Amino acid sequence: MGTIKELSTLLTNQIAAGEVIERPSSVVKELLENAIDAGSTRIEIEIEESGRRKIRIQDNGIGMTKEDARMSIKRHTTSKLYSPEQLFRIRTLGFRGEALASITAVSKVTLTTSTGEDSGVE
């Protein structure tokens, strides 16, 4: 029997997440960029034990629908790009569709969002 084996999906996601999320400050950076891209004018950050216990970002951005919130934590999903041509005209901080998926691969996440037209979703 050979010694080379295919990695599980869980393990490959965790390894890939390490390329985006190296430490708790990376989580803060990615979530701040998401808040800015969402048009937030107010962003609150709560950190416990240097981000190892808790990182909480609350903002007043445009929010997401329930469907978009569920999609946002999957790898390679984004609302910023739909064609290769757009890649050279991108004007947002985030666009690759990796940050939220990477964060959820290496941590326990609660995502709460509202578009203002609904009661919100967690």
ZAKE-329224 format. One record per residue: residue in three letters; x, y, z of N, C-alpha, C in turn. Coordinates in steps of 0.001 Angstrom, whole numbers, plus 524288, in hexadecimal, padded with zeros to 5 digits. Example, Ala and Ser with C-alpha at 12.3 -4.5 7.8 and 13.67 -1.06 7.14 Angstrom:
% ZAKE-329224
ALA833867E9C681E788300C7EE6C81E78833907F31C81E78SER832327F73681BA8835667FBDC81BE4832648001E81EBE
This chain:
% ZAKE-329224
MET8035B7FB5A800008000080000800008037E804D780000GLY802358089C7FCC78054E80D627FC63804EA810C180140THR8088B81455801C780895817CE806548061781D1680540ILE8050481E4B80057802968234C7FF067FCB2822AF7FF39LYS7FA3582623802267F48B825EB802D17F22D82B46801CAGLU7ED5682B4C800077EA858302D7FF217E8B9832608045CLEU7E96D8376E805107E7D0839FE809E57E1E783AA680A04SER7DFBC83AA680EB07DA1C83B8780F467D8D28412B80DDCTHR7D3ED8421180C8F7D22D8475D80B4D7D30D84B0080FEALEU7D1E084925814A77D2A184C58819577D85284E06819CDLEU7DBE184A55819467E16F84B93819D97E35C84F288157BTHR7E1AE84E4B810AA7E366851C180C6B7E1578574580D2FASN7DC92857C480F277DA7185CFB810417DD8285FAB81494GLN7DF0285CB8818977E20385F0881CDE7E776860A781B11ILE7E9DB85D88817C47EF0085EF0815AE7EE95863CE81247ALA7EAB5863F880EDA7E9ED8688D80B7B7E8C086D6580EB7ALA7E5D986CBD812ED7E4858712B8164C7E9688739B8189FGLY7ED5787072819AC7F2348727081BD67F5038762F8183AGLU7F3D6875F9813337F6268799D80F747F3AD87F0480FDFVAL7EECB87F468119D7EBF1884378120B7EBE988624817ACILE7EAF58829881B537EA6F883F0820DC7EF19881B0823CEGLU7F2F7884F0824B77F7B68832E827567F76C883BB82D3BARG7F47C8879782F147F421888BA834B57EF2788BD88359APRO7EDA488CBA83A877E8D488FAB83B9E7E89F8950883902SER7ED04897A8838857ECF589CCC835FA7EB5289C6283041SER7EC55897EB82DCA7EA9489717828657E4A5896E982817VAL7E2318949C82C157DC778946882C4D7DA53899F182CAEVAL7DC9489D128302B7DAD18A27A830D47DB648A57182BB0LYS7DFD48A4F4829227E0C08A79F824257DCA28A6248201BGLU7DBB38A12681F747D7F789F5C81B7C7D26F8A13481CB5LEU7D0DC8A0F5821A67CB928A2A08230D7CAF28A889822AALEU7CF0C8AB71823F07CEDE8B122823327CE548B27F81D68GLU7D13F8AFD381A247D0D48B0CB814857CB5B8AF8781289ASN7C9048AB45814827C3A18A9FF813017BFEA8AE5C8149CALA7C09D8B063819567BD388B49381B467BDCF8B981817F6ILE7C2918BAD3816967C3878BF6F8134D7C1198BEA780DE8ASP7C1E68BA0D80BA07BF988B8EA8067F7B9A28B910806A9ALA7B75A8B80B80B3C7B1A58B82380BD77AF978BDA580CD0GLY7B30A8C18780C807B15A8C6F380D137B0858C8B6812A9SER7B2E08C60A816577B2338C76F81BD97B46E8CCCB81D16THR7B19E8CFAC820637B3928D4A8822617B4B58D44482836ARG7B32C8CFDC82A897B4398CEDA830137B5CF8C9208309FILE7BA5D8C83F832ED7BC588C2F4833B87BE368C27A83955GLU7BC2D8BE9A83C2B7BDD38BD928418C7C0C98B86D841ABILE7C5248B85C844887C8638B3B1844EF7C8D08B23084AABGLU7C7CE8AD4284BDD7C86F8AB368512A7CC228A688850D5ILE7D0488A6AC853FF7D4338A285853EA7D52E8A0B08597CGLU7D54689B8885A3A7D68C8994285F4E7DB40895AC85EB0GLU7DEC8895F58626E7E38A892C5862857E6768930C85D4ESER7E77F897C885BA27EA6C898CD856CC7E7F58963E85203GLY7E2DB89568852397E0158931984DD37DFED88D3184DDCARG7E26888AD4851A67E2648851F851E27DD4A8830285424ARG7DABE886098575C7D5BE8846C859A77D126886A185697LYS7D19088B928550E7CD1D88E06852757CEDE892A484F24ILE7CC93892EF84A807CCFD89786847227C776898A684551ARG7C5A589D4C846627C05789EC8844D67C09C8A3E9841DBILE7BE7D8A3EB83D2F7BE398A8A2839FA7B8788A9CD83911GLN7B6E38AE8383A537B1808B032839537B1BF8B52B8361CASP7AE968B556831EC7AEBC8B9EF82E8F7A9468BB4482CA5ASN7A8D68BFA582A097A3CA8C15B827ED7A3CA8C12E821F5GLY7A68C8BD5781FCD7A6BF8BCAF81A217A1928BAC8817EBILE7A1838B9BC812DA79CA38B86F8102379A638B325811A5GLY79D698AFB9813F579B738AAA28159679AC38A6E881106MET7990D8A22C812527984889E1D80E5F7930E89B6F80F37THR790EF8995E80B0578C4C8961C80B7678DE7890E580DE4LYS78A1D88DDD80F8478B2A888B6811C178E258854C80DD2GLU78C7888570808EE78F0488259804D8794B38840880419ASP795AC88919803CF79B0488B078032779E64889DA807EDALA79C2288A3580C9279F1988905811557A0F98835C81139ARG79D9787FDD80FA079F1E87A5580F457A34E8797A80B1DMET7A2CC87C1F806B97A6AF87B93802887ABE587E0880400SER7ABCB882258071C7B08888528808417B4B28820F80B23ILE7B33487DD980DC67B70D87AD0810BB7B93C8763880D9CLYS7B7A6875C7808B47B9C8871B8805507BE75873ED80257ARG7C237870878012B7C6E1872387FE4D7C579873F57F8CCHIS7C857877C17F6F77C7E4879BB7F1977C27E87BE97F062THR7C00B87E6A7F4387BB0E8810F7F3437BBC9886D97F45FTHR7B9E688A1E7F0DF7BA9988FC27F16E7B63B892AF7EEA5SER7B535897507F0737B16F89ABC7EDD17B44A89EDD7EA92LYS7B96989E7A7EA437BC8E8A2907E7CC7BE168A1717E228LEU7BE8989C7F7E0A97C06689B0B7DB727BCB8897247D8E1TYR7BBF8897CD7D3D87B8E3894017D0E77BB94892707CBD7SER7BFB4895447CA537C284894047C57D7C8498956C7C61FPRO7CBB2892EC7C3157D14C894187C3667D297899D37C250GLU7CF9489C527BEFB7D0948A1CC7BDA67D0098A55D7C26CGLN7CC938A3FD7C5EA7CBAD8A7317CA917D0538A7197CE4BLEU7D3798A3177CDFF7D7ED8A28A7D1867DB958A7397D14APHE7DC0A8A9A67CCD57DF9C8AE0C7CC2D7DD1A8B34B7CD72ARG7D80F8B3317CEB77D54B8B8077D00C7D3288B7FC7D5A1ILE7D4B48B4337D8A57D2938B3987DDEF7D4128B8457E150ARG7D0668BA457E4447D1528BEE57E7857D0198BDE77ED4ATHR7CF4D8B9037EEA67CE208B7B37F4137D2E58B53F7F6A1LEU7D2E08B51C7FBC97D7368B2C17FEA47D71D8ACD17FE21GLY7D27E8AA917FE757D1EE8A4E97FDF87CF3A8A3867F8E8PHE7D0B389F0D7F6B37CE2389D5C7F1D97CF23897A27F092ARG7D2B3895147F34B7D44088FC47F1E17D08B88B877F3D9GLY7CD4788CBF7F7A87C9C2888CC7F9B67CC6F884C37FD1DGLU7D0738865A7FFE17D366882C4803357D3068840180903ALA7D26A888E980A6C7D2F788A8880FE17CF15887DD81388LEU7CA0E888658128C7C63588622816207C6938803381647ALA7C78387DBF811D27C82087812811B77CCD88766A814F6SER7D113879568148F7D5C68781A8178B7D4E9878DC81D5DILE7D24187D0581EC57D12487E028244E7CDCD8799F82689THR7C9C2877FD823AC7C65B873D4825AB7C91A86E8A825CEALA7CD2586DCE8229E7CFFF868D9822997D35A8682982775VAL7D4EF86C75829EA7D89186C0E82E547D66186E2C83374SER7D16186F93833897CF32871C5838587C956870C3838B3LYS7C739871D383D377C1918718D83E047BF63876EE83CA5VAL7BBA08771B8391D7B9A887C13837197B3CC87C86837DDTHR7B22188122839887ACA0882938396D7AC3F8875F835F8LEU7A939886F7831D47A87A88B4482E277A2E288D2B82EB6THR7A245892148301F79D1B894718309579CEC898FE82CCCTHR798DA89934829927988B89D478259A792E789EBE82483SER7922A8A37D822A178CF98A5588212478D918A95A81CCETHR78A098A9278191378A108ACFD814D5786EC8B1D181646GLY7845B8B1B681AC3780FA8B60481C5277B698B53181A78GLU77ABC8B1CB8169F7758B8B088814A5773778AB8281709ASP776C48A8E581A147751F8A41181C99776638A46082266SER774F98A0548253A775F98A05982AD977B7489E8082C25GLY77E7289D3382837783CA89B7582911784238959082921VAL788DB8939F828B0789D288E038289E78EDC88CEA82B8BGLU78EF08888B82E55793AA886EA83126795398818F82F3E
